[in-house]
Amino acid sequence: MMKLLKRIPGPFVLVFLIIVARYLFPNKMTFIVEIITFSIYLIGNDILYGYMGMVSFGQPFYLGVGAYAAALYLAHIGHDPLVAMGLALVAGLLIAALLGPAYIRLRGDYFALINAATCAIGLFLVEKPLMWITRGDDGLWYRSRMHETWFFDLRQPAQFFWFAVIILTIVLLLYRWLDRSVLGASFRAIKVNEGKMKFLGYDTFGIRWIGYTLSCLLSALGGSMYAINFGFVNPSISEPARAAEVLVATLLGGAGTVYGAFFGTAAFLGIKDLVSAYITRWEFPVGVITILVCFFFSKGVWGFLSEIFGRKKKDVSIPSV
């Protein structure tokens, strides 16, 4: 039995646990869906920060691109949520193609700050100049316009849960493949020493652009899932103040790991949900916990769990004579 479990890919085990949690805590299904969606968004940031060492304070902008691409289609043009999701991915790809060549030339603080500036510009655009189609702070409401797809009615929370589980499974399998691929190794090598990569003949500009594009696509995908699930989008989804959330959650889970994004999301949203029931300013305990993680658990929740299970395996092993 144990040998069989070891052969099952980790993403399937994780998804199985999510499904079990959905039935054990039926009143928390909305919260579980939020964890799934935020995890996909977090994986996009982890490619930038965890793998390539590029800190971005503009991830809410890329999330908002996907959310508004889906919302504008559903509010003004069509009715199919799957088409809306496809348009969100196209929007993420276009943003990566337009901004990527300039942004990825920057390093360190400059990359972080130009993304923060882009996030502020994006918020201004949807609040003021584009108010005639985004409806400004009032937001877009379109749930009544959405139609049932040929296999899911995504207007129903229970059916959207299964749809989100399928999307998460696909994303985790691809992310697991990326982690073990040459491309994933190239991302890590750029983080450690980009100069040596150039010396060996690698196109580091192209590799960084690919990573940036994947981050944009995953963030846009997460944004479209938010838009479809809630049937509503307003400018708060792309507020620059929310940029810290994705970085904190990445650190909590363990940067640069396949499952760190999920565990970081669960820890961050779990603490937020628990603490906000008692105090309004939930940011304080989250900040304290983040400081403790940075000092004592630098590998995050997933790294800590991996070390514990790794030690248990060593303890029960029989030493060779």
N, C-alpha and C positions, 0 to 999 in steps of 0.2 A: 504493500500500500504506500509506504513512504517513498519507494523508488518511483512509483507512478506519479505521486504528487510532485516530485522533483523534476519530472519531465514536462509537467504542465507549465507553459510560459507564464511569467509573473503577471502580465496584464490580465489574463483570464482569472487568475486567483484574486486579484484586486477587484475586478468587476463582479466576481461571485460574492465577495464580501459586501460590496455595495448593494447588491440585490437582496442579500440576507438582511442588511440593515434597513432596507426599505420596508420589509415585512415585519421586522422586530419593532420598528418605530414608525408605524403608519402615519402618525401625526407630523412627522419630520420629513415627509417626502419632498416638500418644497425646499427645505434646507439642504437635503441631499442633492437635489438638482442644482442648487446654487454652487455646491462644492464641485460638482462635475464640470459645470460651465467655467467657474473660476480656475479650475485646474488646467483646463485647455489654454486659457489666457496666460496662466503662470508658466506653462511649458514654453510659450513663445518668449517670455522674458528670460527664462532659464537658458535658452540657447544663446542669447546675447551675453548675459552676465555669468552664468555658471560655466559655460563652455568656452566662450571667447573673451571673457573678462571685460565686457563693455557695459558700463553702467548707464542706464537710460532713465531719465526722469520724464519721459514723454509717452510711456506705454498707454495711459488713458486715451491719448489721441488716436492711436492705432485701434484700440478697442472701440472708440467712438466712430471711426471710419466704417467699420463693419456694421455697427449697430444702426447708424444713420443710412447706410446704403440699403440695408434690409428694410428699415422703417419707411424711407421715402418711397420705395417701390410699393410696399403694402398700403401706404396711406394715400398715394396719388395715382398709381399706375395699375398694379395687378393684385392678384389674390393668392398666389401659390407661395407658401412659405419656403419650399425647396428652391424655387427660382430666386427668392429673396436671399437665401443663403449663398447661392451661386454668385449673385451680383456682389455680395459682400466680399467674397473671396477675390473676385475680379478687382474690386476697389482696393483691397489690400495689396494685390499684385501691382496695380498701377502706382500706388503710393510708393512701394518699394522701388519701382523702376524710375520714378521721378526724383525721389529724395535720396535714394540709396547711393548713387555715384558721388554725390557731394558729401553726404553725412558720414559715410564710412571712411572718408579720408581723414576725419578728425579723430583725435585720441583723448582718452582720459576725461578730464573735466570739460573739455570743449564739446565732446560728443554728448555728455550728459546734459550740458546746458543748452545746446542747440535743440535737443529733443524737448527740454522743458519749455523753451521759447515756442516751439512748434505746437506744443500742447496748449499753451495760452492763446496762440493765434487761432487754433481750431475752435476753442471755446468761444472766442469773440465772433468768429464767422457764423456759428450756428445760433448765437444769441442775437446778433444785430444784422449784418448784411444779408444773410440768408433766411431771415425771419419769415419771409413770404412763403417759403416752402417748409421750413423746420418748425414754424410757429413759436420760435423763441423759447422763453422759459415755460410757456404753457405745455410744450412738448407735443408729440404726435401720438394720437390714439387711433388704433386701427384693428383691434381684435375682431370687431364685428365684420370687417372686410375680408378676413382670412377664410380660405376655403379648406376643406378636407383634402389631403393628398390621397394618392391611390392605395397607400398602405397604412398611413397613420393620420389621425385627426389631432394635429399638434395644438389645437385649442384646448384639448383635454389634458389636465395635468398628469394623469396616470399614463396616458399614451406618450406625452412628451418625455416622461421619465425614461421609457424604453428607447425612444429615439436618441436621447442624450447618452444613454448607456452604450448604444451601438457606436455613436460618434467617438466617445471616449475610448472604447476598445480599439477602434481603428487608429486613433491618434497615438495611443500608448504602444501599439504594435509597431507603428512606423517610428516612433521615438526610440523604442528599444533597438530597432534595426539601425537607426542613426547612431546611437550610442556605441554600437559595435562595429560600425562601418569605418572605412578610410576617411570619409568626410568628417565623422565625429572626432576621429583622431587628429585630423587637420585643424579642427576648431580648437582642440586642447593645445596643440602645438603652437598655434598662433598666440594663445593666451600666455604660454610659458616663454616663448622666445620667437617673435615674428621675424627677427633678423636672420636667424638660422634657417627658417623656412624659405626666405627669399634666396639665401645662399645656396640652398639645395635645389632651387629652380621652381619652387611652387609659386603659383599666382595667388599671393595672399590677398590682393585686392578682390579678386573673383571669389575667393573663399569667404571673405568677410561679407561680401555682397549677398552670397547665397544664405549665410546665416541671418543677415538682416532681413532678407526676403521671407525666409521661413518664419521669423518672429512676427513680421507684419501679417502673414497669412493666418497664423494661429490666433493672433490677437483679433483679427477681423472675424475669424470663425467664432471665437468666443463672444464677440460683440453681437453677431447675428443671432446666436442662440439666446442671448439676453433679450434681444428685441422680439424674437418670436415667442419666447416663453411668457414674457410679461405683457405683450401686446401694447407696449407703451415705451417711448424713449424721450428723454429730455436732456438738456445740456449737462446735468450733473454727472452723467456717465463719463464725461471726458474732462472733468475738472482737474487742473494741475495738482490740487491738494491730494488727490487720490494716487499720485505717482508713488508715494512712499509705501502704500499698502502692498503693492506687488513686490517691491524689494524686500520688505519685512517678511512677507510670506515665503519668498524664495529662500531667505536666510533660515527661517524656522524649519523648513522642510529639509534643506540640505542642497546647496547649489551644485549644479553639474551632475546630478544623479537622475536616473530614469523615473523613480517613484517619489523623489523628494518634492516635486511640485504638488502631487496629490496630498501627501502628508503635511506639507506646509500650508496648503489651503485648508485642510481639515483642522489643523491647529489654530490657524489665524481666525477663520470664521467661527470655529467652536468657542474660542476664548471671547471673541466679540459678541457672539450670541448669548453666552452665559453671563458675562459681566454687564452687558447693556441692560439686562433685566433688573439689575440692582443699582447701577450708577449710570449717569448720562455720559460722562467722559470715559468711555471704554479704552481710549488711546493710552491712558496711563498704565494700566496693568499690562497691556500688550507691549508697551515700550520697555517696561521693567523685564518682562520675560525675554524680549529680544536681546537686551543687554546681557542677561544671564546666558543665553544661548551663544552669543558671540564670545563670551569669556570662557565658558565651561563646556559647551557642546558645539564646537566650531563646525562640525559636520552635520548639524541639524538633527531633526527628529529621525529621519530615515538613516542617517549615518550612525546615530546612537543605537537604534534598533539592530542595525546590521552588525555592529560590534558586539552587542549582547549575544545574539544568536551565533556569531562566529566564535565567541569564547565558549559557549555551551558545547559546540561541536568539538572544540579542542579538548575540553574537559572529559568528554565521554569517550574519546578515542583511546585505543589501546596502544601504548608505546611499543615500538618494535624492539626486540631483544638482539 
